[in-house]
Amino acid sequence: MLLRSIPLAVVFAAFAAAPASADIQLQPLKDCYVAAQEGETEGILVQGTGFTPLTPVSFYLDDVLQDIRTEEGTPVETGFNGTLLGTVPAPFVEEGERSFTLRVYEPESGNSVEARSRVTRLSVEQRPSQARTRERVRFRGRGFTDLTTPVYAHYVFAGKSRKTVRLGMPTGECGRFSVKRRQFPFKNSPRRGLWTIQFDQSKTYDAQAPVRYALNIRVRKAIKPRQARAR
């Protein structure tokens, strides 16, 4: 499960929230952002207008100050016409999903504005966790937030994709799916060894898909039941 890693230094701070300026506006955020693991969360594109021109701004997630700087290492400032464009890594969530608040604050003027969204942990699980290769299991996942594109399962062995299965469209703000399928969709038993089922929203297998989750399954030789001894 991978997203682009974004270094982040977090500083805790308390401040008195000033009323939002009537002129400050933020463009609406996405409905949901994805967290693969700590240090690997989706970036929140922050765009706004009506800020004080050429002034530093601070970013808070759930009232926690984020150390967001430019490539030159300086604090983020608004443009000469009062516009704002920046990226803040979404907060991390250990499991499931939750709401969060993004606040943009002008220390010099005391103006602030906030917006709310949700963040979800990228995950896929199989139930039951152990099964025979031709047994039907339930695959359940979340974090596939392109609601216009199906979720696919790519069966990979020895670095090559052996089959791709369409699982269906994700639903809800944070891109959930739940389907029941055979664990391995092959006519014959899969080869013994380590298989990877990669879940993503790419119709063809891409080992570097931007949002992907991998389940590793080791296929072993089936053990036949012992024949009853004749008396």
C-alpha positions in Angstrom: 0.0 0.0 0.0 1.8 3.0 -1.2 1.3 6.7 -1.7 4.0 9.3 -2.4 5.9 9.9 0.9 5.7 13.5 2.1 8.1 14.6 4.9 6.3 16.3 7.7 7.4 18.0 10.9 4.5 18.5 13.3 4.6 21.2 16.0 1.8 21.3 18.7 0.5 24.8 19.3 -2.6 26.4 20.8 -4.1 29.6 19.5 -7.2 31.7 19.8 -9.1 31.2 16.6 -10.1 34.6 15.1 -13.3 35.0 13.1 -12.9 34.3 9.4 -12.6 37.4 7.2 -15.6 37.9 5.0 -13.3 38.2 2.0 -11.3 34.9 2.6 -12.5 31.9 0.7 -11.2 28.4 0.3 -12.1 26.2 -2.6 -14.0 23.1 -1.4 -11.8 20.2 -0.4 -12.2 16.6 -1.7 -14.8 14.5 0.1 -12.1 12.1 1.4 -8.3 11.7 1.4 -6.2 8.6 1.7 -3.6 7.6 4.3 -1.5 4.6 3.4 0.7 4.7 6.5 2.4 7.4 8.6 4.4 9.7 6.4 2.5 8.5 3.3 -0.7 10.4 3.1 -2.5 12.1 0.2 -1.8 15.8 -0.3 -4.5 18.3 0.3 -4.5 21.0 -2.4 -5.3 24.3 -0.7 -6.5 27.1 -2.9 -8.0 30.3 -1.7 -8.7 34.0 -2.4 -9.2 37.2 -0.4 -6.1 36.9 1.8 -3.9 39.8 2.7 -1.4 40.1 -0.1 2.2 38.9 0.4 1.7 37.8 4.0 2.8 34.5 5.7 0.1 32.0 6.5 0.0 29.0 8.9 -1.8 25.7 8.4 -3.5 23.8 11.1 -5.0 20.3 11.0 -7.4 19.7 13.9 -5.7 22.7 15.7 -2.2 21.2 15.3 0.2 23.5 13.5 1.8 21.9 10.4 5.4 22.8 9.4 4.7 23.6 5.8 7.4 25.4 3.9 8.3 26.3 0.3 11.1 24.5 -1.6 13.5 27.3 -0.4 12.6 26.4 3.2 10.7 29.7 3.9 7.1 29.9 5.3 4.3 29.9 2.7 3.1 33.4 1.7 0.0 34.6 -0.2 0.4 36.1 -3.7 0.5 39.7 -4.6 -3.3 39.6 -5.4 -4.2 37.8 -2.1 -4.5 34.3 -3.6 -3.2 31.2 -1.9 -1.9 27.9 -3.4 -0.3 25.2 -1.3 -0.3 21.5 -0.4 -0.7 20.0 3.1 -0.4 16.3 3.8 -3.6 14.8 5.0 -3.6 13.6 8.6 -2.9 10.0 9.4 -5.6 7.6 10.6 -4.7 4.2 12.1 -7.8 2.4 10.9 -11.2 3.2 9.4 -12.0 6.8 8.6 -12.6 10.1 10.4 -13.4 13.7 9.8 -10.8 16.5 10.2 -10.6 20.3 10.0 -8.1 22.3 8.0 -7.6 25.9 9.2 -5.6 28.6 7.3 -4.5 31.4 9.6 -2.9 34.8 9.0 -0.7 35.5 12.1 -0.3 39.2 11.2 -4.0 40.0 10.7 -5.6 37.3 12.9 -7.8 36.3 10.0 -8.6 32.6 9.5 -10.8 30.3 7.5 -11.4 26.6 7.8 -12.8 23.7 5.8 -13.7 20.1 6.7 -13.2 16.8 5.0 -12.5 13.1 5.8 -9.5 10.8 5.8 -9.5 7.0 5.4 -6.9 4.3 5.9 -6.1 2.5 2.7 -6.9 -1.1 3.4 -8.1 -4.5 2.0 -9.0 -7.6 4.0 -10.0 -11.1 3.1 -12.5 -13.1 5.1 -11.9 -15.8 6.0 -8.2 -15.0 6.1 -7.2 -18.5 5.2 -9.1 -20.4 2.5 -8.7 -23.0 -0.3 -7.7 -21.5 -3.6 -11.1 -22.2 -5.2 -13.1 -21.2 -2.1 -15.3 -18.1 -2.2 -14.1 -15.4 0.1 -15.1 -11.8 0.8 -12.8 -9.0 -0.2 -13.5 -5.8 1.7 -11.6 -2.5 1.2 -11.6 1.3 1.5 -9.5 4.2 0.2 -10.3 3.8 -3.5 -11.7 7.3 -3.8 -12.1 7.6 -7.6 -15.9 6.9 -7.6 -16.0 6.9 -11.4 -13.6 3.9 -11.8 -14.0 0.3 -10.8 -11.7 -1.5 -8.3 -9.6 -4.3 -9.9 -7.7 -7.3 -8.5 -4.5 -8.2 -10.3 -3.1 -11.7 -9.6 0.7 -11.5 -9.7 3.1 -14.4 -9.6 6.9 -14.2 -10.0 6.6 -10.5 -10.9 4.1 -11.0 -13.7 0.3 -10.4 -13.8 -1.5 -13.7 -14.5 -5.0 -12.4 -14.4 -7.0 -9.3 -13.7 -10.6 -9.3 -12.2 -13.0 -6.4 -12.1 -14.5 -6.2 -8.6 -17.0 -3.4 -9.0 -17.4 0.3 -8.3 -16.4 1.8 -4.9 -19.1 3.5 -2.9 -19.4 6.2 -0.2 -17.2 9.2 0.3 -14.1 7.2 1.1 -14.3 4.6 -1.7 -15.4 1.4 0.0 -16.1 -2.0 -1.7 -17.2 -5.4 -0.5 -17.5 -8.4 -2.9 -17.6 -12.1 -2.7 -15.4 -14.0 -5.2 -13.3 -17.2 -5.5 -9.9 -16.6 -3.9 -8.2 -17.5 -7.1 -10.3 -17.1 -10.4 -8.5 -19.8 -12.3 -9.9 -23.0 -13.9 -6.9 -25.0 -12.6 -5.1 -24.7 -9.3 -2.6 -21.8 -9.2 1.1 -22.6 -9.0 2.6 -23.2 -5.6 4.5 -20.3 -4.2 4.0 -16.7 -3.2 1.2 -14.8 -5.0 0.3 -11.2 -4.7 -3.2 -9.8 -5.2 -2.8 -6.1 -6.0 -6.0 -4.0 -5.6 -6.1 -0.7 -7.4 -8.2 1.3 -9.9 -6.1 0.5 -13.0 -7.6 -1.7 -15.7 -4.2 -3.1 -16.6 -1.6 -4.2 -14.0 0.7 -1.4 -13.0 3.2 -2.2 -10.3 3.5 1.6 -9.6 -0.2 2.4 -9.5 -0.5 5.6 -7.5 -2.9 4.1 -5.0 -2.6 0.3 -4.5 -2.9 -2.3 -1.8 -1.2 -5.7 -1.9 -2.3 -9.0 -0.2 0.3 -11.7 -0.2 -0.9 -15.3 -0.3 1.3 -18.4 -0.2 -0.2 -21.3 -2.1 0.8 -24.7 -0.8 0.3 -28.2 -2.0 -3.1 -29.5 -1.0 -3.0 -32.3 1.6 -5.2 -35.2 0.7 -7.1 -36.9 3.5 -5.8 -40.2 4.7 -7.7 -43.2 3.5 -9.3 -45.3 6.2 -7.4 -48.5 6.9 -9.1 -51.7 6.2 -9.6 -53.9 9.2 
